[in-house]
Amino acid sequence: MTKRLFKGLVLIFVSILLFQCDGGLSPDSKEAGITGFSGKVTFIGTWPQGIKRTHLVVFKSPILQSGDFFPPNLSIIMDSIAYGSNEYNYNSIDNNYVRDAKIDEGDYAYVVVAQSKTAELSLLREDWTVAGIYYASTNNAVPGILRMEKGRTTRDINIICDFNNPPPQPPGGR
């Protein structure tokens, strides 16, 4: 992929996130509260060599093909998690990779921690490995649904990244 095309795709993604604002800090949003989510990512085992980027990523729909790893299905990217971390406590308001972007109410079907060996942020599925998946129950066969209610913070969206027992990978990876 050429640098020009890549930069264009990143610009489109950032534009989508920034322009979905519907009033920001208007009085109505203060009264209703801010829609968001929070939790903890726990890392078990030895981190893979060569990892340059680790992010918590939220998708509206599951990744059924490599093209699903792309806006507008990609709803939010959290700040980069430091290499070698044991834990990462987060919330979608303070730790959002794109400042002032928000997440809307609704259901999100695929919440994951993804890692890449690329130094630049890439939107290509083949550049990412899923290290952990959000499961709403003890059933680790089906990813949990992140249900966002308007004006509320959904808590305990916890993910375990077990490098000794990695989760199944969605289509399109290496």
Buried (B, 14 or more C-beta within 10 A) or exposed (E): EEEEEBEEBBEBBBEBBEEEEEEEEEEEBEEEEBBBBBBEBBBEEEBBEEBBBBBBBBBBEEBEEBEBBBBEBBBBBBBBBEEEEEEBEBBBBEBBBBEEBBBEEEEBBBBBBBBBBEEEBBBBBEBBBBBBBBBBEEEEEEBBEBEBEEBBBBEEBBBBBEBEEBBEEBEBBE
